[in-house]
């Protein structure tokens, strides 16, 4: 039996998506600056930014599928799909922000 959606949960999902988009933008900026030598990044950052997407997307699809098969509502399925993606963008933004601009 499918559960009814909570209208406030849709707003919460939209807020999570907004946070994720802002963090992703910051991560892209810091990585781009790192590629031209202006931001301190590890040598493995290029490989990391590709491999982490596969891992996060796989987890997102798996979590959303499990939620759907349990009969969760649309907002719960969306939240399950967003959670691993948001965790990754939050962790990347925090990690790269700590590294800071590259100093000669």
C-alpha positions in Angstrom: 0.0 0.0 0.0 1.4 3.4 -1.0 1.5 6.0 1.7 0.2 9.5 1.2 2.8 12.2 0.6 3.4 14.9 3.2 3.3 18.4 1.6 5.9 19.7 4.0 8.3 16.9 3.0 8.3 18.1 -0.6 9.5 21.5 0.7 12.2 19.8 2.7 13.3 17.8 -0.4 13.4 21.1 -2.3 15.6 22.7 0.4 17.9 19.7 0.3 18.2 19.9 -3.5 19.0 23.7 -3.2 21.7 23.0 -0.6 23.1 20.2 -2.8 23.2 22.5 -5.9 25.0 25.3 -4.0 27.5 22.8 -2.6 28.0 21.2 -6.0 28.7 24.7 -7.5 31.2 25.4 -4.8 32.9 22.1 -5.4 33.1 22.6 -9.1 34.6 26.0 -8.6 37.2 24.8 -6.2 38.2 21.8 -8.3 38.4 24.1 -11.4 40.7 26.4 -9.5 42.7 23.4 -8.4 43.2 22.3 -12.0 44.8 25.7 -12.9 46.9 25.7 -9.7 45.0 28.3 -7.7 43.3 26.0 -5.1 45.1 23.4 -3.0 43.8 20.0 -4.1 45.3 16.5 -3.9 46.9 14.9 -7.0 44.1 12.3 -7.0 41.3 14.9 -7.1 40.7 14.4 -10.9 40.2 10.6 -10.4 38.1 11.1 -7.3 35.6 13.5 -8.9 34.8 10.8 -11.5 34.7 7.7 -9.3 32.7 9.3 -6.5 29.8 10.1 -8.9 29.4 6.4 -9.9 29.4 5.4 -6.2 26.9 8.1 -5.2 24.5 7.6 -8.1 24.5 3.8 -7.6 23.7 4.3 -3.9 21.0 6.8 -4.8 19.3 4.5 -7.2 19.5 1.6 -4.8 18.1 3.6 -1.8 15.3 5.0 -3.9 14.4 1.5 -5.3 14.4 0.0 -1.7 12.1 2.9 -0.6 9.8 2.4 -3.5 9.6 -1.4 -3.0 8.7 -0.8 0.7 5.7 1.2 -0.5 7.0 4.6 0.7 5.4 7.8 -0.6 6.9 9.9 -3.4 8.5 12.4 -1.0 10.1 9.5 1.0 11.5 8.0 -2.2 12.8 11.4 -3.3 14.5 11.9 0.1 16.1 8.4 -0.1 17.4 9.3 -3.6 18.8 12.7 -2.5 20.4 11.6 0.7 23.6 9.9 -0.7 24.1 12.7 -3.3 23.7 15.4 -0.6 26.1 13.6 1.7 28.8 13.5 -1.0 28.4 17.2 -2.0 28.4 18.3 1.6 31.6 16.2 2.4 33.4 17.5 -0.8 32.5 21.1 -0.1 33.7 20.8 3.5 36.9 19.0 2.6 37.9 21.3 -0.3 37.0 24.5 1.6 39.5 23.4 4.4 42.3 23.1 1.8 41.9 26.7 0.8 43.7 28.7 -1.9 47.1 27.5 -3.0 50.0 29.5 -1.7 53.3 29.6 -3.5 
